[in-house]
Amino acid sequence: MPDAQNGAAPAMETVQFSLPVGEISLRASAQLPVGRTTLTQLLPILQNLENVVVDKVGEEARRAGKSISCRAGCGACCRQMAPVSLFEAEALAAWMRSLPEARRAELEQRFHRALSALRDAGVLDKILASEWALDEEQTTQLAIDYFHAGVACPFLEDESCSIHPMRPLSCREYLVTSPPELCRDPTANEVSGVRLPLKLSRALYAFGQEMSQDARGWIPLVFLVAWGRSGAKPGEYVAGSGREVLTKFLEKAAAVSASANE
């Protein structure tokens, strides 16, 4: 991350911290900018933290005789309504703008086709009717309707995620141990999901709720291109030194986790 004024690399510091995951506390360290940093700029650190949590849970599942069955080439879950925090949306929109024009146009066309397909299936209007976010039963039904519409994530290519290294936290958190073929219709088959003791995505959603006064604090991934045209910079909502931003995030993650376990 070059310095905007003189092109030099920014000053960095090593920060040690702990992350409560269930009944244990993971010790970790990260190289963080000393200067001003936004929550969006810190996403690579948070993605790495999420990977550590997921790997830990996968290890525990294997010890219990239940291996994670999610693999490249099995894209059934990529037909669900994937939640994307506003901060992840900011980063993904910026990444898309950096692509060569032909590739960007191709992806934008995929998003357009996905929205058209959801509209034709009668699902788009349901998503736009925001009251569903306040009702658990309506939320569940919308998720079912969305999945049955069979609309693939625009980033899905050959049944694999084309943005795997920067995929949303919610996608990293969706894990199953049952046979992959059962995921073709989780409403009809008994899919065994893995419960994560800590979901870092929830902390990002909580910040999004605060800044947008939205009950969700996230957008459906399929809305990414339309949302990106707003030029919004939600990362500015949580800014400071790298250490300060990470501390704010960890405090929010702990609060959200405590609330979920009450």
DOZALO-739155 format. One record per residue (C-alpha): x, y, z; residue number from 0; residue in one letter. Coordinates in steps of 0.02 Angstrom, whole numbers. Each point is the difference from the previous one (the first is absolute). Layout:
BEGIN
px  py  pz  nr  rest
X  Y  Z  NUM  A;
...
//
This chain:
BEGIN
px  py  pz  nr  rest
0  0  0  0  M;
107  146  -63  1  P;
-3  170  83  2  D;
-111  114  -105  3  A;
115  149  20  4  Q;
175  -66  -31  5  N;
-26  -176  -68  6  G;
92  -79  148  7  A;
-67  -152  89  8  A;
-97  49  157  9  P;
74  -27  172  10  A;
-57  -166  73  11  M;
-3  -76  172  12  E;
-24  -176  65  13  T;
-153  -15  112  14  V;
-30  -150  114  15  Q;
-179  -40  47  16  F;
-115  -141  53  17  S;
-162  -59  -80  18  L;
-127  -94  109  19  P;
-66  -148  -100  20  V;
-123  -103  101  21  G;
85  -61  157  22  E;
175  41  -58  23  I;
96  157  -42  24  S;
105  5  -157  25  L;
161  100  9  26  R;
42  94  -159  27  A;
105  142  -68  28  S;
-17  113  -150  29  A;
100  131  -93  30  Q;
-106  158  6  31  L;
23  177  -68  32  P;
50  128  129  33  V;
-88  137  -97  34  G;
-183  27  -41  35  R;
-89  -160  -51  36  T;
-182  -40  -36  37  T;
-96  -158  43  38  L;
-11  -40  -186  39  T;
189  9  -16  40  Q;
15  -122  145  41  L;
-105  -134  -87  42  L;
150  -109  -51  43  P;
45  -16  184  44  I;
-180  -45  45  45  L;
-8  -127  -141  46  Q;
157  -84  67  47  N;
-75  -3  174  48  L;
-159  -80  -68  49  E;
106  -131  -88  50  N;
83  -41  166  51  V;
-169  -22  84  52  V;
-66  -108  -142  53  V;
158  -107  -1  54  D;
-16  -26  187  55  K;
-181  -54  -17  56  V;
44  -114  -146  57  G;
137  -80  105  58  E;
-123  -33  141  59  E;
-125  -74  -124  60  A;
132  -119  -68  61  R;
44  -57  175  62  R;
-184  -38  25  63  A;
-1  -104  -159  64  G;
-93  129  -105  65  K;
105  81  -135  66  S;
-53  161  -86  67  I;
-71  -51  -170  68  S;
6  172  -83  69  C;
115  -5  -152  70  R;
37  97  -158  71  A;
-118  -61  -135  72  G;
-148  -16  119  73  C;
-91  165  -23  74  G;
-171  -41  71  75  A;
21  123  143  76  C;
41  135  -129  77  C;
-184  5  -45  78  R;
-49  67  170  79  Q;
-27  182  42  80  M;
175  42  61  81  A;
9  144  126  82  P;
142  122  -32  83  V;
46  133  128  84  S;
7  179  -61  85  L;
189  -1  27  86  F;
23  -156  -105  87  E;
-113  76  -132  88  A;
111  154  -4  89  E;
155  -106  -26  90  A;
-79  -112  -133  91  L;
-72  149  -95  92  A;
172  83  -1  93  A;
79  -162  -60  94  W;
-125  -14  -142  95  M;
38  178  -54  96  R;
184  -46  -11  97  S;
-31  -142  -124  98  L;
32  13  -186  99  P;
-153  72  -86  100  E;
-49  -162  -89  101  A;
7  -104  160  102  R;
-94  132  99  103  R;
-136  9  -134  104  A;
-15  -190  2  105  E;
-27  -4  188  106  L;
-122  146  -4  107  E;
-101  -93  -131  108  Q;
-7  -152  113  109  R;
-66  106  143  110  F;
-131  72  -118  111  H;
-55  -174  -55  112  R;
-8  -60  180  113  A;
-112  146  51  114  L;
-111  -29  -153  115  S;
-17  -185  44  116  A;
-47  42  180  117  L;
-127  126  -64  118  R;
-78  -129  -117  119  D;
-8  -126  142  120  A;
-94  127  108  121  G;
140  6  128  122  V;
74  172  -34  123  L;
-154  93  62  124  D;
4  -103  160  125  K;
181  50  31  126  I;
-39  183  -29  127  L;
-143  -8  127  128  A;
116  30  148  129  S;
-122  -51  138  130  E;
53  -182  -20  131  W;
162  42  91  132  A;
-98  27  161  133  L;
-92  -166  -6  134  D;
92  -166  19  135  E;
-136  -100  -88  136  E;
-2  119  -149  137  Q;
190  -2  -7  138  T;
1  -190  -6  139  T;
-133  -6  -135  140  Q;
92  129  -105  141  L;
160  -103  13  142  A;
-97  -153  -61  143  I;
-80  95  -144  144  D;
167  72  -51  145  Y;
83  -171  -3  146  F;
-142  -80  -98  147  H;
17  137  -131  148  A;
166  -84  -43  149  G;
94  163  -33  150  V;
187  -26  14  151  A;
117  129  77  152  C;
70  106  -143  153  P;
175  -43  62  154  F;
-31  -188  -20  155  L;
100  -75  -145  156  E;
4  -188  -37  157  D;
-87  -27  167  158  E;
147  82  91  159  S;
20  172  79  160  C;
100  115  -115  161  S;
36  120  144  162  I;
42  -134  129  163  H;
145  94  86  164  P;
-111  154  28  165  M;
-169  -84  18  166  R;
-117  70  135  167  P;
15  -60  178  168  L;
-176  -73  -8  169  S;
58  -117  -140  170  C;
148  -58  105  171  R;
-117  -35  146  172  E;
-117  -116  -95  173  Y;
66  -176  30  174  L;
-81  -172  -8  175  V;
55  -177  42  176  T;
-139  -92  -92  177  S;
24  -68  -179  178  P;
14  144  -127  179  P;
-144  -65  -107  180  E;
-122  34  142  181  L;
37  186  -17  182  C;
-91  3  -167  183  R;
-159  25  100  184  D;
28  31  187  185  P;
-188  26  23  186  T;
-34  -180  -51  187  A;
159  -85  61  188  N;
78  -11  172  189  E;
154  109  -16  190  V;
116  -2  150  191  S;
71  173  27  192  G;
146  43  112  193  V;
-31  123  140  194  R;
137  130  17  195  L;
26  63  179  196  P;
45  170  -73  197  L;
-57  80  -163  198  K;
101  155  -40  199  L;
-125  50  -134  200  S;
-123  45  138  201  R;
116  136  64  202  A;
8  79  -173  203  L;
-190  -7  -12  204  Y;
-14  84  170  205  A;
107  146  -57  206  F;
-105  8  -159  207  G;
-160  9  102  208  Q;
68  144  102  209  E;
55  105  -148  210  M;
-146  -35  -118  211  S;
-143  -19  123  212  Q;
-43  -159  -95  213  D;
-64  -154  90  214  A;
119  -109  -99  215  R;
162  96  -11  216  G;
40  -93  -160  217  W;
-55  -16  -181  218  I;
-37  -156  -104  219  P;
155  -33  -106  220  L;
-106  6  -157  221  V;
-27  188  32  222  F;
188  36  -1  223  L;
13  88  -169  224  V;
-152  110  30  225  A;
59  43  176  226  W;
177  37  -61  227  G;
-64  137  -115  228  R;
-42  104  154  229  S;
186  25  34  230  G;
-32  -27  186  231  A;
153  -14  114  232  K;
-67  -88  156  233  P;
175  -43  58  234  G;
20  182  53  235  E;
-128  -33  137  236  Y;
130  -100  97  237  V;
170  81  -23  238  A;
158  35  99  239  G;
170  -82  14  240  S;
5  -183  -49  241  G;
11  -47  184  242  R;
-150  108  45  243  E;
-109  -70  -140  244  V;
44  -180  42  245  L;
-38  33  184  246  T;
-170  72  -44  247  K;
-38  -150  -109  248  F;
53  -128  131  249  L;
-105  89  132  250  E;
-150  -3  -116  251  K;
28  -184  -42  252  A;
7  -44  186  253  A;
-160  99  35  254  A;
-95  -80  -145  255  V;
60  -173  49  256  S;
-52  26  182  257  A;
-172  61  -55  258  S;
-24  -151  -115  259  A;
43  -122  141  260  N;
-117  77  131  261  E;
//
